[in-house]
């Protein structure tokens, strides 16, 4: 009887610990194939942060694709592979996925991370109600296509704001007046030529001609903030070839890099953004 009571007490203590202590999310296990395509870089932009370290994806080089449970996600670097996932970061990632999905792909109703979900080929898809799960599993390609459209729209809007902020920081001066951007508490985005965009210090400059010398300085500023070709990581300057992606000039070390950037614009825009963020921060210090 005494032995039985000890066993019962130990069992009760174990049960209490299990209830009080939430289970671990899991460990990040690297997938057999880690080649990233444009679809991966869309999901990297959706996920935003590393589930282990919590740092922004891309800030420590090209993210690493892994599997956590049945879900495919991305880590900031190879050193995070095999490490335990942080519960708080994991929760943030699920919220990010739901926010970027916006709507249930079956009923079109709004979703959030508190809703039911299913996993399709490693992708978590939130639904407005449990019956939608069976419909997604019956026609997974159609559901994922709808989620991708919402993801693209959400990421494009967020990325456009980031690109504008970083481009203005890199540009530094107004190409009409020469004044520092932000000196008059606002900047104005304008189109230059057929593809390129630029920023002016105020609305008063929108009807005026761009000064050639100031425009040359702007190009030097952009190249200095970029510093490296995002493809080959070789040094660049304003005299080198470039490609324009979404109105933004990206300098390259050689012409073949232009085609590579056009083939994977999300990948190299992400890389460019981190280069500019890092270099602008160094200049401010």
N, C-alpha and C positions, 0 to 999 in steps of 0.2 A: 504493500500500500504506500509506504514511504517513497519507494522508487517511482511509483505511478504519479504521486503528487509532484515530485521533482520534475518529471517529464512534462506534466501539465503546465507547471509554472514556466518552464523554459519555453514551451510552445507558445504560451500566452505572451511572453516577453518578445519572442520573435515576431508574432503577429502584430504587436503594437509598433515595433520598429518598422515593419514593412508598411504600415498605414501612415506613420508619421513621416517616414523618409521616402520621397518620391523616387521612382525608378530612374536610373540614368538613361539618357537619350540613346547612347550607344557610342561606338567608336568609328572613326572615319577610315574606311577601307578603300584603297585605291582600285579603280576599275582597270580591267586588262588593257583596254584601249583608252589612252588619254589624249588623243588628237582632238583638238577643239575646232569646231566649225562656227559659222555665223549664228546658228541656232544656239550653240553653247554660250556665245557671247551675249546673246539676247537674255538668256537665263542668268548669266552673271550680273547683268545690269538690273535684273529683277531682284535677285537675291541680295545684292549690295554688300553684305559683310560675310566674313569668315565665321563658321559656326564654332570654331575652336578658339581663335584669338579675338574675334570681334572687330578686326581691322577691316578697312574698306578693300574689297577685292580689286586687284590690279596694283595696289600700292606697294606690293612686295614682289612684283614680277607677274608673269603669266599664271593665272590661277590653275589649280590642280583639280581635275574631276575625280570625285570619289562617290562611294555608295555608303549611305548611312541608313541601315535597315533596308527598306525597299525603295528608298528615295535617292536619286542622283543629285548631288549638290557639289559645291566648289569650295576649295580651301585657298587661303592666301598664299601658301607656299608648301614645299615638300616636307618641311619639318613638322607640319601639323598632321601628316598622314599617320594613322594608327593611334592618334591621341583622342582622349575622351571629349565629347562635344559638350560645350557649355550650355546649360539649360536655358539661361536667359537669352543668349545669342540665338539659340534654336527657335525660341518663341518669336524673337524679332524677325527671323527669316520667314517663318510661317505667315506672320502678319504681312511681310513684304510681298510674298507670293500671292496672298489673297487680295491685297490692295491693287496689285498689277493685273490680276485676273478680272477684277471689277464685278463681272456678272457670271451667273451660272450659265454654262454653254448650252444647256437644254432649255430652260425656262426663261433665261434672260433676266432673272431676278438678281438683285445685289447680293454679294457674298462677303463674308469676313472669315477670319481664322477660327471663329467659334463654331462655324458650320461643319456639317458632315463633309467628308472628302473621300476620294479614291486615288489610287496611284496608277498612272498609265505610262508604261515604259519608263519608269523612274520619275515621272512628272506628277507632282501632287496637284489634283484638280478639286477645288471646292464646289459644293453643290448647294442649292437652296433647300433641298429636301432629299431624304434617303432614296425614294423611287428613281431619282435622276441618275443614281450610281449605276443601276442596271442598264439604263439607256446609253450611258457613256461607254460602258464595257461592251455593249452590243455594236457600237459604232464609234470606236475610239478615235479614228483618224479625223472624223468630222468634228468631234468635240475639241481635240487638240488644235485643229485649224482655227476654230473660233477663239480659243484661249490665246493663241499666238497673235491674232489680230488685236485683241485687247492689250496684250503685253507690248506689242509694237507701238501702239498708240500711247500707252502710259509711259513707256521708256523714252519714246521720242520727245514727248513734252518735257519730261524731267531732264533729259540730256540736252535739249535746246537751251534750257535755262543755265545749266552748268557750262555749256560751250560758250554762251554769251558772256557769262561772268569771267571765265578764264581768258577769253579772247580780249576783252576790255582791259583786264589786268596786264596781259602781255603787251598789248598795243601801247599802253601808258599815256599817249598824248593824242590830242585831237589833230587830225591831218589838215584842218582848215585854220584853226587859231593857234595851234601849238600848245594850248593849255593842257595841264594834266587832266586826264579823265577823272570825273568825280569831284573836281574842284567846285563845280557849280551844282553839286548835289544830285545830278542826274546825267545819264548818257542817252544818246539817241542812236539807234541802229539804222543804218542806211545801206543801200546796195551800191556797189561800185562795179561798173561794167556789167557783164551778163551773169556772172556767177558769184563774185566775191562780195562779202559784207564787211562793214567797218563801223566804228563808233565815233560819234561827234560829241563835243562837250555840252552842246545845248541846241535847242530848236533854231536858234538864231544862225547857226552854221549850215542848216540844211539847204538853203538856197544859194550858198556860196561855193566857189570853186575850190577844189582841193589843191593845196600848195604842193608842188612837185618835190621840193626839198623835204618838207615835212612827211610826205608820203614815203619817201625813201627811208627816213628815220623810223617810220612805223614798221616798215618791212624788216629793218635791222632789229627792232625791238621784238618783233614776233619770232624771228629766227633765234635770237638770244634766249628768249623764254623757252623755246622748244629745245634748243641745244643739240639734240641728237635726232637722227633719222629714226622714226619709230619702227622701221623694218630691220635695218642693218646695225642700228645703234652707232653709226659713224657721225662725227661732228658735221653740223650744217651751218650755213650762213645764208644771208639774203641774196647772194649771187647764184645760188644753186637752183636746180629744177624744183618744181612744186606741183601739187595737185590740190584742187579745191573740193572739199567735202562739206556739203550743207553750208556753203558760203564761207567756209573757213579754210585758210591757206595752210597747207602742210608741206614743209620743205623736205626734200629727199636728197640722199647722197648720190644717187644715180637714177637714170630714167627707168630701169626695170622695177624699181621700188614703187613707182606710180601704179603699175598694173596690180601689184600685190595689195596695195592699199585699197584700190577699187574693188578687188575681189573680197576683201574682208574689212569694210569700213568701220564696223562696230569694234572689232578687235583693235585696230590701230588708233581709232579715236579715243578709246579707253586708255590706251598706252600714252597717247599724246597728252591727255588730260592730266595724268599723274606726273608726266615730265614737267609740264607747265606749272602745276601746283607746287612741285618741289623746288623748281628753279625760281619762281616768283617769291616764294617764302625765303629762300636764301638771300635774294637781293634785298628784301625788306630788313633782314637781320643786319 
